[in-house]
Amino acid sequence: MYRTHTCGEVTDKNDGENVILAGWVHRRRDHGGVIFIDLRDRYGVTQIVSDPIGYSEAHDILNDVRSEFVLQVTGIVRKRPDGNDNPNMATGKIEVVITKIEILNASKTPPFEIDQEKDVNEELRLTYRYLDLRRDRLKNNMMLRHKVIKHMRDYFEKENFVEVETPILIKGTPEGSREYLVPSRLYHGNFYVLPQSPQQLKQLLMVAGFDRYFQIARCFRDEDQRGDRQPEFTQLDIEMSFIDENDIMSLNEKLMIELVEKFVPNKKILKKPFPVMTYEEAMNTYGVDKPDIRYDIPLSDVTNLVSDSEFGVFKDAVKNGGIVKALRVEGGSKFTRKEIDEFTEVAKIYGAKGLSYIIIDKEPKSSIVKFFKKEELDAIFERCGAKDGDAVFFAADKFKIACESLGHVRISVAQKMGLIDENVFAFLWVKDFPMFEYDEENKTLAAVHHPFTSPKDSDDFDKNPKDSLAKAYDIVLNGTEIGGGSIRIHDRKVQKKVFDILQIEDEDSERRFGHMLRAFEYGAPPHGGIAWGIDRLIMIFANEPNIREVIAFPKDQKAKDLMLGAPSEMPKKQTEELGIKVVLEKKD
């Protein structure tokens, strides 16, 4: 046998016992002829010691040993001398005196230090990810991920759910992000796609009678990378029959509270049960549909107060069907011009043409003050709650642009002023999203969530379908959407009407979704579900800056696998077998 114990379980209770350990050299120290080795495995670290008088052969071997060598050590457990205990280690009261040692494998000098948590270039870390994973930070993240997912599985087992694996090679049914294509060797010119989610498959499982389904599902989206995105990611996928949205929200909220209390006990949940707000309320009050409610800086609507002012930017926005939103920042009069310019750039990212502002320093100060009467300014300040020492920022545009641009300024202000309580987890549910939104690029309506989302009110949907609300809901944590779902359409007639609104012709809907429409003709039950982004959730639990730190083998920010060297060119013979002609990109 290679070992009798792991490097994390030998304690003073094993004093005097003969043990065999195996692991990596974490640190090596030579103290005047006595060599100490911290031997590491996944479970912990044990100090081993070589006494040249007792076993000189081991001492000779250890002279050649360096960091990350793999050793097998046989020895006798003894308590450390008084005063030499290490309270930071589970094995800190003992050491193992070597009676036999074998080098199982040598190691080159690693490209970065394994035994210390120093900043290392991410490109280097991803290239040598198998070494990066040896470090405590990544190892602990992987263990947290494992334990959270296991708890999820145990929870749903108790709640009478069935875990069903759905296929990875499926039919392409464009309905959201760009899909990854997989060419068929047997049917040239035909392709599978990798699923963006098991959305249609889990609905078909409801038709099949599996009324409580879940899956830890691998999903794929060919989209631009960000800190909370990867080309392939993992989600907790849930679908239930004969329920309404409150059933799903209650079940998921209970699980989320369990996970926080068990795995992040140092975080206080701001409110239980989780607050619930509508999409319209979230946008109007916070400017985003996933608001961070750890800080109380609401937006105010001042449209009716400025519609007749002399300030053309505001007046024209209202005249063209837009709105004017205001953000009062307590103590904001201290902002420098540079800081205000930074906020302006944030607003522009989200479509605003600029960012108007008024500083209140005994008297209102701004280039726009001259366009307002005193009573107009007083009314604006009263609605915002602004007083001396504050700043008020304004956004004037169409509803979505005005809200989102100022909403993200709100986030930047909170970060700049240190208003965010990092010891709090602020969950909330956002619901009643619009069914449809206008796609400026294609000049058509598009589904806000996906085309299988059920309308909230059937009568309203019949009378005014384009402005109807959806039975959709998102769960938000500290300003990050960590899950989203909806009650689905289970009636073919309603589904057909949604397709008509989205201008999906009968022939096209049959080609793309015929399998769903046919299934609805065989007694589809009322059903709905939700999906969590597991990577995002673990990222927040582990207090990491991006999801790459909680995924074992992630892609970089350019969707490249630096460790394996993917994507890579394929042999011509292989591409020809697939009926593919490769057209290389011309280089300048």
Summary of the structure (lengths in Angstrom):
residues: 588
radius of gyration: 30.0
end to end distance: 60.0
largest distance: 95.1
contacts: 1799
relative contact order: 0.11
helix: 32%
strand: 26%
